[in-house]
Amino acid sequence: MATLTASTVRTERDIEDFIDLPYRLYRNQPCWLPQLKSSEVRRFSKKENPTLQIVDTEHFIVRDQTGHSHARICATVDPHYQHKMGQHIGLFGFFEADSEEAAKVAIDIAIDWLSRKGIQTVKGPFSHRSTEETGLLIKGFEVPSRLLQSWNPPEYRRYMENSGFVIDYTLSIWHSDRDRWLRFGQNSLAKKMAVMSSQTNEQITIEYISPPFVKKNYDDLVEIFNRSFVNNSDVVPLDIDTLMFQSRPLMPFLRPEHSVMFHQNGKVIAFLVTVPDLSDILRMLNGRLGPIKLCKLPKKIKSIDTLNVALIGADPKHVGRGLGRIMAQTISNIYNEFGYLQLETTWIDDRNTQSKAVARMSGLRPIKKLAIMSAEIPNTLSTGH
């Protein structure tokens, strides 16, 4: 292979090459899920993406002498993550490579940049943060990725381990199909009914909300999300601007009564956001929305048969009081009422016993596993050379 060098992403061509690399590497890989390139361009715009106004991040691309790109990576210092985990931790993400040699050049430049920031431990992949695309796929490569799920080839784990990374913790994707659901014995929940928790004997009311969401909906989601993950040190607090930016691409496809707020004594104590799975549509579009593809959209949207549990959270004070069963039953209600044939989550932290319990009560089983990798930066680097 020709000599490879890494450079920072600066020009429009750099941004285009950075975004295009996975489309080129995985063009013949049916399990990879291409995103709309227009959404990716906005994702890397500091003017449009609120995250880039919070974190200190640098994007790198690895090329040969002809200018052909072979790898990409980003390195990030997130002050919110450091506040929870320590000032010595930095992040990496958006990692793609066509060879181990290219991977090493990318990883080395990211570690070098982080070391100059005083970072001693590197964790990821988080692209850009722990509330975005997360994890390195280590099991379930043959299962097509769905909405809000990452995909990578098996060799990436070897690339990371050969560069000194080890598995820090794991995440799982959970799934169920109609046959398993029926065997599991799920019963539909009457819509908008009040449910009594047998443990607490306190009324929990269910509010189904429909798009477009109003500001109070976002306020409630952010408040409960941040309460839900306050004890999960790897999940940074979410703000309204970031939530609105991340949810914007989904808004045209959200369906009525797929999102739920759970109330007790007039206060929101939990939330549930489910969305029709758009993976088949995104694969058809293959990154671009042209006139012919636009004409095919209505038929494709009607044919969606998978429900994706995109986001779920509960106030820790109410965990273990029967709320999990109520949330599982609500997922069942949406799944049955709208006639879905499959149900899938984004990812669930394998350390999160409450979310895993809700998944099991919903008839789901783990089908894919992702890893968060970490590595210590040698002292000769972390001291800033």
Phi, psi and omega in degrees: 000146178296162179299134182251140176226149179255142177220156178286151178279118183231311187270170176299323178294321177301314180298317180298316179295320180299315181289321186286337188306308180296330177296324179283316182296323188250018185300334179254017182253105184292342182277341178281145183247108179286136175268162174295129183296328178298323177291323179294321178300316178295327181297330182259013178262118180296332180290326185260327186266111182301330180302320184289349175270352181256315186267160171258112186222151176225138179251139183233148176230140182254124182231162170265186185295337180276354182092001179287131182273140183236341181200163175212161177191158170232152176238137188223138169246112183254111182299328179291320177294318180295326179299324181273324190251342181124146183293346186272000187254131174238169187237156170229160179191187181049044184270121174217146178202147180263000178197164178292326178297314179294322179299317181295320179298318180294312182297318181297318182290325178293316179295320179298315180297316180295321181297326179289345175267005180085014181282139180247336180229135180247133179229153176161192002281134169234122185237092000269335187235175181287352175263009179242205182302126193224140168097150175256122182294127179236353179205137179095032182297333183277354181268122181301137177289145177244190185306133176064024178241142178268161175216144174207158178288160184301328186292345180298326178298318179296319178302315182293314182295324179289346175260012174097007180273147175230163179286126178270310174201172186235160177232154179230146170262131183248148188212153171209146173250175186300318181297315179294321180300314181293322178295328181291340174082036179288141177244139181293145178259133179298134186295139175057024180275160174272136184242138179260126176279123184295330181286320188256341183056031177244141185285131173246123179255148185248125179245114176276128180243150184236150177290156359283140179291143175267170185302322181298325177300314178296318178303313181295317180299313182296316181299312182287324177302312183292326174292320184300321188252018182298330180265359175262102189295340183274349181258119182278156178300145180258144175244164186297316181300317180293317179300316181294321179294315183291330183271348184305315181297337183275338190307317181296343186252356179291143182251155178301143172059035173256352179240145190222138169248138179252125185246148170215127181054039176081002181243145175285126181244348181196163177216162179212124177240116175243148181222149172298136182288125186260012188298318180296323178293315180296324177293322177296317182289328178050044174096342185225143180251093180264173183301317182293316179295325179299323179293332182276347186301311183305318180293319180296318181297318180295335184271359181299125183241007183240133176261130181250124174277099188279322186207137180210140180196156181213146175299124183305334181295340183255359179292137179085010180248023180093356181296323180302318179295322180294319179293320177297319179294327179291320174302317178301318181299311180297315182301312183287316186296324183263005170071030178289154180254340180221154180226135182212148176263169168285267171222151176235128177299126182295348176272352184268092185294327181294311181295323178294324178295318177298319179299315180295319179293340178269006178081017182268159175222149180288134180235343179220152179228136176240157181236142165264120183261154177216155178211147175270135177277129180305146182303328181294337178265316187292346176275006177080026179066000000 
